[in-house]
Amino acid sequence: MKPRHIDPNCPECGAELVLSDLLDDPDAEEVFEDKWACPKCYDGHGVYMDWPQEQIDELAGRARDAEKHPEKLIPWEEVRHDLYKDMGLTDEEIEEEIKKAEEKTKNMTEEEIAEFQSKVRYLINIK
């Protein structure tokens, strides 16, 4: 299997890209076919999304809209809750996950926060 919409080779080193879920866990039962990574450069973060250009353009448009109209942004708490629901978690499990995440962030050092921020991808949702 190869990516359909992006170059199948790493732009950094030229190695053939592989599904990132299989790099994380070679025995993964669930594999997303749009997330690709370089087996040489991958450090657990940063994947290449195999999306059509139209979809990328749509997301870029949403980002521009978000900058112009921040009042239309959906609060992170709502997005996070919906994502957990989509994963099949119950309300109780969602609350537990949120508590664990809050506890973890309370104990992070400045360096850990900076490293986390450098690797985070932002999901933009507009109502």
N, C-alpha and C positions, 0 to 999 in steps of 0.2 A: 504494500500500500504506500502511496505517495501523496503529498499534498496536491490539491486540485487547483488552488488559486494563488499559491505563492511558490517561489523558487524552492525546489526540493533540497537545496544545499545551503548550509550555514553561510550567512553573509560575512562572518568573522574569519572562519578557517576553511570553509569549503566542504566540510564533512557532510554526509547525507543526513538530513533531519529524520528523526524518529518520533513516534507519538510520545509526548512527555509523560503521560500516565504510566507508560511501560518503563520509563526511566526511573520513576518514583517507586514502582512496584511491578517487577516483571510478571508477577502472577495476578495482576489486577483483573478483577471480574468486570468492572465498568471502565471503559476507555472512551474518552471523548476524542472524536476523529478530527476535531478542528484545532487541537492544541499540539504543536510540534516543538521539538527542542533538539539542540545539537548534543550528541552523546559525548563530545569532547569538551564543550564549553559550559554545559548545563551545570548549575550549582543548586538546583532545587527552586530557582526563581527565574522568571523571565522566559516566556514562551513566545513562539511565533504563531499568531492566529491565522488559520487558513480560511479566510473569509473573502467573499467576492468584493471587488472594489466598490460596488454600489452600497454594500453594507458598511464599509469603512467610511465612505462619504456621508452616509446617514448619521453615523456616530459623531463624525466631525461637525456636522450641522447641529446635532444636539448639544455638543460642547459649546459651540458658538452661541446657541440659544440660551444655554445655562448662564454664560457670562453676562449676556444682555438682560436676562430675566431670572435672577436668583430666587425670586418669590415663587417660581414654578417648581423648584426642586423638591423632591420627596425627601423628608427627613431620613437620615441614616437608620435610625431605630426602626422605622417602618420598612425600609428596604431589607434590613437584616432579618427582621421577623418574617417577611414574605419569603426570603431565600431559605430560611430554616423550614418553613411550612412546605415549600416546594421539595425539600429534601425528605419530607415525611415525618418530621419531628412533631411531637405533641406540644401543647402549650407549656406543660411542665418541663419537658426536655429543652425547649427553647429558653425558658427562664434560667435553667441550670447552665446552659451554654453561655448565655449572656453574663451570668455571675462569674463563671470561670474566666471569661475574656476580661472582665473588669478587674478581677483579682490579679490576673497576669500583668495587665498594663500598670497597675499600681506599683508593682515591684520592678518595673523596667528601669534600667539605667539610661542616662542621656545617650550613651553610645548605642544601646540596643534600640532605643526609639529612632535614632537617626538611621540605623541600618534597616529597620523595619520600613520607615518612610521611603527609603531609597528603592525598596523592592515592591512596594504596593502599587497596584494598578487601581485607578479610580473608575468606578461604575457610575455613569451619569444617567439618571432617570428623570424625565420631565413629565409632569402631569398633563 
